[in-house]
Amino acid sequence: MTVFRITTIQKYVGLSTDTMPLAPIGSELFATDNKSTYVCYDGIHWSSRGVGAAVLSTPSASMSPSVSPSLSPSASRSPSVSPSASPS
């Protein structure tokens, strides 16, 4: 299988009270007011980096936010690429 880049992770700086943007999965926002880093885990919702962190905000009132208090194990995993076998 050929490896394809499917998205580019973005980095933002703002306040923890700002409306979070729609962003590629894995993008980060550093909040200068409370020195916290937030991670976008599904393209819409943001969560404080850490175990058991709650959803911070959604970018639009028309989108329904999830009520999950933490990331599910499958949502927090990133796909891994295993190295190909080296020739003998």
MDTraj code that builds the backbone (N, CA, C; nanometers):
import mdtraj as md
import numpy as np

residues = "MET THR VAL PHE ARG ILE THR THR ILE GLN LYS TYR VAL GLY LEU SER THR ASP THR MET PRO LEU ALA PRO ILE GLY SER GLU LEU PHE ALA THR ASP ASN LYS SER THR TYR VAL CYS TYR ASP GLY ILE HIS TRP SER SER ARG GLY VAL GLY ALA ALA VAL LEU SER THR PRO SER ALA SER MET SER PRO SER VAL SER PRO SER LEU SER PRO SER ALA SER ARG SER PRO SER VAL SER PRO SER ALA SER PRO SER".split()
xyz = np.array([
    [0.0842, -0.1176, 0.0000],
    [0.0000, 0.0000, 0.0000],
    [0.0884, 0.1235, 0.0000],
    [0.0458, 0.2223, -0.0728],
    [0.1170, 0.3490, -0.0771],
    [0.0660, 0.4385, 0.0350],
    [0.1556, 0.5129, 0.0967],
    [0.1187, 0.6042, 0.2046],
    [0.0771, 0.7373, 0.1429],
    [-0.0399, 0.7872, 0.1845],
    [-0.0911, 0.9146, 0.1374],
    [-0.1097, 1.0092, 0.2547],
    [-0.0782, 1.1355, 0.2347],
    [-0.1070, 1.2361, 0.3364],
    [-0.2534, 1.2749, 0.3188],
    [-0.3317, 1.2630, 0.4234],
    [-0.4743, 1.2924, 0.4114],
    [-0.5119, 1.4257, 0.4750],
    [-0.4259, 1.4825, 0.5552],
    [-0.4561, 1.6108, 0.6183],
    [-0.3275, 1.6723, 0.6720],
    [-0.3336, 1.7973, 0.7021],
    [-0.2218, 1.8676, 0.7627],
    [-0.2669, 1.9184, 0.8987],
    [-0.1965, 1.8803, 1.0017],
    [-0.2292, 1.9259, 1.1366],
    [-0.1970, 2.0744, 1.1467],
    [-0.2876, 2.1490, 1.2084],
    [-0.2697, 2.2929, 1.2224],
    [-0.2474, 2.3281, 1.3682],
    [-0.1740, 2.4369, 1.3922],
    [-0.1484, 2.4847, 1.5288],
    [-0.2059, 2.6257, 1.5406],
    [-0.2803, 2.6498, 1.6498],
    [-0.3442, 2.7773, 1.6742],
    [-0.3009, 2.8330, 1.8094],
    [-0.3152, 2.9644, 1.8255],
    [-0.2938, 3.0314, 1.9536],
    [-0.4154, 3.1193, 1.9762],
    [-0.4695, 3.1177, 2.0977],
    [-0.5861, 3.1997, 2.1287],
    [-0.6159, 3.1931, 2.2769],
    [-0.7382, 3.2282, 2.3110],
    [-0.7836, 3.2214, 2.4495],
    [-0.8702, 3.0975, 2.4683],
    [-0.8763, 3.0460, 2.5891],
    [-0.9583, 2.9274, 2.6148],
    [-1.1069, 2.9577, 2.5975],
    [-1.1443, 3.0840, 2.6017],
    [-1.2844, 3.1238, 2.5863],
    [-1.3229, 3.1512, 2.4413],
    [-1.2262, 3.1511, 2.3495],
    [-1.2547, 3.1734, 2.2075],
    [-1.3331, 3.0567, 2.1494],
    [-1.4116, 3.0831, 2.0453],
    [-1.4793, 2.9766, 1.9721],
    [-1.3738, 2.8999, 1.8937],
    [-1.3721, 2.7696, 1.9114],
    [-1.2712, 2.6882, 1.8449],
    [-1.3088, 2.6677, 1.6975],
    [-1.2092, 2.6706, 1.6098],
    [-1.2372, 2.6534, 1.4667],
    [-1.2564, 2.5074, 1.4285],
    [-1.3145, 2.4839, 1.3120],
    [-1.3132, 2.3498, 1.2530],
    [-1.1681, 2.3262, 1.2128],
    [-1.1165, 2.2097, 1.2386],
    [-0.9749, 2.1849, 1.2112],
    [-0.9510, 2.0374, 1.1850],
    [-0.8418, 2.0050, 1.1153],
    [-0.8086, 1.8640, 1.0945],
    [-0.7847, 1.7931, 1.2275],
    [-0.8158, 1.6661, 1.2324],
    [-0.7941, 1.5845, 1.3524],
    [-0.6479, 1.5934, 1.3932],
    [-0.6235, 1.6137, 1.5213],
    [-0.4878, 1.6235, 1.5736],
    [-0.4347, 1.7652, 1.5824],
    [-0.5098, 1.8627, 1.5297],
    [-0.4669, 2.0024, 1.5382],
    [-0.4677, 2.0473, 1.6838],
    [-0.3868, 2.1478, 1.7153],
    [-0.3727, 2.1941, 1.8529],
    [-0.3985, 2.3431, 1.8646],
    [-0.4509, 2.3839, 1.9799],
    [-0.4664, 2.5246, 2.0127],
    [-0.4030, 2.5467, 2.1488],
    [-0.3107, 2.6432, 2.1565],
    [-0.2509, 2.6795, 2.2848],
    [-0.3247, 2.8014, 2.3376],
    [-0.3855, 2.7885, 2.4555],
    [-0.4591, 2.8984, 2.5175],
    [-0.3631, 2.9797, 2.6027],
    [-0.3442, 3.1057, 2.5645],
    [-0.2480, 3.1904, 2.6349],
    [-0.2971, 3.2351, 2.7720],
    [-0.4297, 3.2333, 2.7949],
    [-0.4806, 3.2796, 2.9242],
    [-0.4635, 3.1770, 3.0356],
    [-0.4706, 3.0487, 3.0033],
    [-0.4550, 2.9478, 3.1091],
    [-0.3424, 2.8486, 3.0815],
    [-0.2649, 2.8767, 2.9781],
    [-0.1456, 2.7957, 2.9427],
    [-0.1797, 2.6486, 2.9179],
    [-0.2980, 2.6228, 2.8621],
    [-0.3413, 2.4865, 2.8320],
    [-0.3324, 2.4610, 2.6819],
    [-0.3143, 2.3355, 2.6466],
    [-0.3158, 2.2950, 2.5071],
    [-0.4398, 2.2107, 2.4833],
    [-0.5135, 2.2434, 2.3778],
    [-0.6348, 2.1717, 2.3404],
    [-0.6102, 2.1016, 2.2076],
    [-0.6686, 1.9821, 2.1932],
    [-0.6497, 1.9012, 2.0726],
    [-0.7851, 1.8765, 2.0076],
    [-0.7904, 1.8935, 1.8761],
    [-0.9123, 1.8647, 1.8005],
    [-0.9114, 1.7156, 1.7697],
    [-1.0091, 1.6408, 1.8232],
    [-1.0045, 1.4963, 1.8102],
    [-1.1005, 1.4381, 1.7078],
    [-1.1871, 1.5200, 1.6474],
    [-1.2761, 1.4644, 1.5448],
    [-1.3070, 1.5641, 1.4334],
    [-1.2334, 1.6744, 1.4279],
    [-1.2564, 1.7750, 1.3256],
    [-1.3497, 1.8851, 1.3710],
    [-1.4244, 1.8622, 1.4810],
    [-1.5221, 1.9595, 1.5304],
    [-1.4967, 1.9935, 1.6776],
    [-1.4829, 1.8928, 1.7617],
    [-1.4723, 1.9108, 1.9066],
    [-1.3262, 1.9180, 1.9503],
    [-1.3041, 1.9942, 2.0550],
    [-1.1701, 2.0118, 2.1116],
    [-1.1701, 1.9622, 2.2556],
    [-1.0583, 1.9066, 2.2984],
    [-1.0446, 1.8559, 2.4339],
    [-0.9105, 1.9004, 2.4909],
    [-0.9102, 1.9291, 2.6198],
    [-0.7851, 1.9632, 2.6863],
    [-0.6950, 1.8414, 2.6819],
    [-0.5682, 1.8628, 2.6533],
    [-0.4760, 1.7499, 2.6470],
    [-0.4628, 1.6907, 2.7856],
    [-0.4799, 1.5591, 2.7962],
    [-0.4695, 1.4909, 2.9239],
    [-0.5749, 1.3835, 2.9371],
    [-0.5611, 1.3001, 3.0363],
    [-0.6530, 1.1894, 3.0579],
    [-0.7821, 1.2396, 3.1220],
    [-0.8960, 1.1955, 3.0703],
    [-1.0249, 1.2306, 3.1283],
    [-1.0682, 1.3738, 3.1057],
    [-1.0119, 1.4391, 3.0042],
    [-1.0451, 1.5784, 2.9777],
    [-1.1820, 1.5898, 2.9113],
    [-1.2518, 1.6953, 2.9416],
    [-1.3858, 1.7170, 2.8861],
    [-1.3782, 1.7961, 2.7565],
    [-1.4834, 1.7889, 2.6778],
    [-1.4930, 1.8656, 2.5544],
    [-1.4977, 2.0133, 2.5897],
    [-1.4194, 2.0959, 2.5203],
    [-1.4134, 2.2380, 2.5509],
    [-1.5278, 2.3139, 2.4870],
    [-1.5409, 2.3075, 2.3560],
    [-1.6473, 2.3808, 2.2885],
    [-1.6639, 2.3293, 2.1477],
    [-1.7695, 2.3741, 2.0837],
    [-1.7928, 2.3429, 1.9436],
    [-1.7902, 2.4727, 1.8667],
    [-1.7591, 2.4696, 1.7376],
    [-1.7473, 2.5922, 1.6614],
    [-1.8797, 2.6558, 1.6218],
    [-1.9910, 2.5819, 1.6275],
    [-2.1173, 2.6356, 1.5806],
    [-2.2326, 2.5826, 1.6643],
    [-2.3298, 2.6672, 1.6889],
    [-2.4463, 2.6247, 1.7665],
    [-2.5330, 2.5269, 1.6880],
    [-2.5184, 2.5260, 1.5549],
    [-2.6001, 2.4365, 1.4733],
    [-2.5515, 2.2919, 1.4781],
    [-2.4303, 2.2710, 1.5247],
    [-2.3764, 2.1353, 1.5371],
    [-2.4004, 2.0870, 1.6782],
    [-2.4439, 1.9638, 1.6937],
    [-2.4713, 1.9132, 1.8280],
    [-2.3439, 1.8598, 1.8906],
    [-2.3027, 1.9116, 2.0061],
    [-2.1807, 1.8642, 2.0721],
    [-2.2021, 1.7279, 2.1359],
    [-2.0942, 1.6524, 2.1442],
    [-2.1048, 1.5242, 2.2132],
    [-2.0978, 1.5496, 2.3631],
    [-2.1457, 1.4561, 2.4413],
    [-2.1487, 1.4718, 2.5861],
    [-2.0421, 1.3856, 2.6518],
    [-1.9606, 1.3213, 2.5726],
    [-1.8586, 1.2312, 2.6253],
    [-1.7570, 1.3062, 2.7091],
    [-1.7292, 1.2612, 2.8331],
    [-1.6339, 1.3316, 2.9179],
    [-1.4888, 1.3049, 2.8812],
    [-1.4620, 1.2064, 2.7993],
    [-1.3234, 1.1789, 2.7624],
    [-1.3186, 1.1127, 2.6259],
    [-1.2009, 1.1093, 2.5722],
    [-1.1811, 1.0445, 2.4431],
    [-1.1930, 0.8941, 2.4572],
    [-1.2536, 0.8307, 2.3604],
    [-1.2551, 0.6851, 2.3613],
    [-1.1178, 0.6373, 2.3170],
    [-1.0742, 0.5186, 2.3565],
    [-0.9411, 0.4708, 2.3188],
    [-0.9200, 0.4696, 2.1679],
    [-1.0220, 0.4360, 2.0908],
    [-1.0039, 0.4314, 1.9464],
    [-0.9919, 0.5706, 1.8865],
    [-1.0539, 0.6720, 1.9469],
    [-1.0465, 0.8078, 1.8936],
    [-0.9123, 0.8720, 1.9214],
    [-0.8435, 0.8290, 2.0269],
    [-0.7179, 0.8930, 2.0620],
    [-0.5979, 0.8287, 1.9937],
    [-0.6191, 0.7195, 1.9262],
    [-0.5083, 0.6533, 1.8579],
    [-0.4897, 0.7128, 1.7202],
    [-0.3641, 0.7264, 1.6809],
    [-0.3367, 0.7682, 1.5441],
    [-0.2891, 0.6453, 1.4675],
    [-0.3167, 0.6423, 1.3380],
    [-0.2755, 0.5248, 1.2622],
    [-0.1239, 0.5116, 1.2618],
    [-0.0765, 0.3906, 1.2707],
    [0.0671, 0.3706, 1.2700],
    [0.1096, 0.3124, 1.1355],
    [0.2289, 0.3457, 1.0980],
    [0.2843, 0.2944, 0.9730],
    [0.3993, 0.2022, 1.0119],
    [0.3871, 0.0764, 0.9761],
    [0.4920, -0.0176, 1.0112],
    [0.5961, -0.0170, 0.9009],
    [0.7236, -0.0220, 0.9376],
    [0.8302, -0.0210, 0.8380],
    [0.8243, -0.1499, 0.7553],
    [0.8598, -0.1355, 0.6302],
    [0.8603, -0.2541, 0.5447],
    [0.9813, -0.3411, 0.5791],
    [0.9688, -0.4682, 0.5508],
    [1.0777, -0.5623, 0.5809],
    [1.2007, -0.5257, 0.4962],
    [1.3155, -0.5278, 0.5604],
    [1.4389, -0.4959, 0.4862],
    [1.4858, -0.6201, 0.4125],
    [1.5402, -0.5992, 0.2918],
    [1.5872, -0.7141, 0.2135],
    [1.7045, -0.7847, 0.2814],
    [1.7126, -0.9142, 0.2669],
    [1.8205, -0.9908, 0.3315],
    [1.9425, -0.9969, 0.2433],
])
top = md.Topology()
chain = top.add_chain()
for i, resn in enumerate(residues, 1):
    res = top.add_residue(resn, chain, resSeq=i)
    for name in ("N", "CA", "C"):
        top.add_atom(name, md.element.get_by_symbol(name[0]), res)
traj = md.Trajectory(xyz[None], top)
